C-alpha cells in the first residue's frame, strides 16, 4: 500500500543520511582548523610509529606476522580514530582507508583484510535496513505510528508521552534513524495543525520526545542501530568463544530502556513549559489520517507476519542459527513474497554505515591479532585497578565521546581499548561490550551525535544551546541509570563480575 505522501518519509530519511554522514557537523573555519590540526598530529604520530624502531612487542605474536605489525597497526588505529573524531572524511571512507592500510603496511595479508569486510555484522544490518525500508515503503510504519499516537491524543502531556513511548517501542524493532524518519512528518503535521509557531515550547516537546524516545529504544535490542551488531562482531573477533544472544542483550538493556523512557516523559513535562491546553485539532487530524489508511493491504499483512516470525526466530534460535542468517533470509522473503521490489526499498539502506562496519571490524581484528593495544594497556594500567572503576570510566567515556561523533565510530574506537583493559584487570568481555555499546547510544544533546537528534533539530524549533540546556539532566540521569543497572541488575541478577 503506497504512502499517502511518499515525500514525507523520504524527507526524514534524507535528514538521517545527512546525520550519519556528518554533513550537519557544520563548517566554521575555526572548527575546520582544529580538525586539520588533530588529523595532522595523528598522521605525524602514525608516521613516527611506522618508521621508528619497534618498541610495541607483545607476546604470542603469530609466526606469520612481522615484528613491526603491532606498531603499524597502532599507527592505523591512531589515524582512523582522528578521522572518526573529526569527521574530516566520511566514516565510510575512513573504514575503507583502514582496510587498504592493513595490507599496505604489512599488518594483515590483503586476502585476510578484504575477507573481514564481509563479516556477519554487515549482512545483519543489511537485512535489518531492508526490513525497515519495507515497513516504510509499504506504509505499515505510518499505520503503526498513527494508531499508536491516536491512543495518546486526549491531552497535550499524554500526546508527548505517546510520541516518546511510541518512538522507543518502534526503535526496539527497527533502526532508530528509520523510526525518527517515519514519525517526523507526522509530528510536523501535528505542529502545523495546531498552528504552532517556530520555537513554540510545545513543538519543542514533541520533537524532543521523538528524538529521545528513538534514542532510548534504540539501545534495547540489536535492531535499534549500528552499534550492537558492530560490537558483537568485534567481541567475536577478540574473544571467539564469547557472544551475546538477541535475548541476552534484551535482558541486559531493557531495564535501562524502561527507566530512561519514564525519565524522558517526566523531564519533558518538567523542563519544557506547555503553551497550549487544547489539542482537539490534532486529535481530529490523527483520526482523519487513520480513516484514510483504510484496511491493511495484502503486502502489509504479509510483512507483519514476516516481521513477527523474524523477531521470534531471533529470540528463540538466533544464538544457534545466527541472527545474521535469519536477517538475510527474511530480507530475501521480502521479495519472494512480493512485499516490495528492490528499486522501492534499496534507497532506505544506508550503504555508508555498512562500509564503515567492514573497516571497523577489520581494524578490530588486526588489533586483536597483533595484541598491540593489550601490550600498551598492560604498560599503563595496573592489574590491581578495581574492575568497577574501569567500568565507570568506559561508561563515562562512551557517553562523552558519542556526543561528538557517530555512536558506531565511538564503539569502534573504545571497544578494542576496553577489551585490553578488561584483559588487564580481569573484566569479563561481555560486560565490557555492554558497558561501552549501550552508553554510546544514549546521546541527548548535540544534533551531530545521532540521526534522531539531527532529524528533530532540523525541524527548527530549538537551537543547539536550548537543547543542551534542556537535555543535560538527561545525560546525567542516563549515567546514573546505567551505573545503577550495572550494579543491581547485571551484577546481582545476571551474575556478571563487576567488582
Secondary structure, DSSP 8 states (H G I E B T S, - for coil): ---SSHHHHHHHHHHHHHHHHTGGG---HHHHHHHHHHHHHHHHHHHHHHHS------SS--TTS-TTHHHHHHHHHHHHHHHHHHTSS-HHHHHHHHHHHHHHTTSS-HHHHHHHTT-HHHHHHHHHHHHHHHHHHTSHHHHHHHHHHHTTTTSHHHHHHHHHHHHHHHHTTS-HHHHHHHHHHHHHHHHHHTT--TT-HHHHHHHHHHHHHHHHHTTSSTTSSHHHHHHHHHHHHH-TT----HHHHHHHHHHHHHHHHHHHHHHHHHHS----S--HHHHHHHHHHHHHH-S--HHHHHHHHHHHHHHHHHHHTHHHH-HHHHHHHHHHHHHHTTS--HHHHGGG--HHHHHHHHHHHHHHHHHHHHTHHHHHHHHHS-TTS-HHHHHHHHHHHHHHHTTTS-HHHHHHHHHHHHHHHHHHHT--HHHHHHHHHHHHH---S-GGG-HHHHHHHTT-SS-HHHHHHHHHHHHHHHHHHHHHHIIIIIIIIS-----
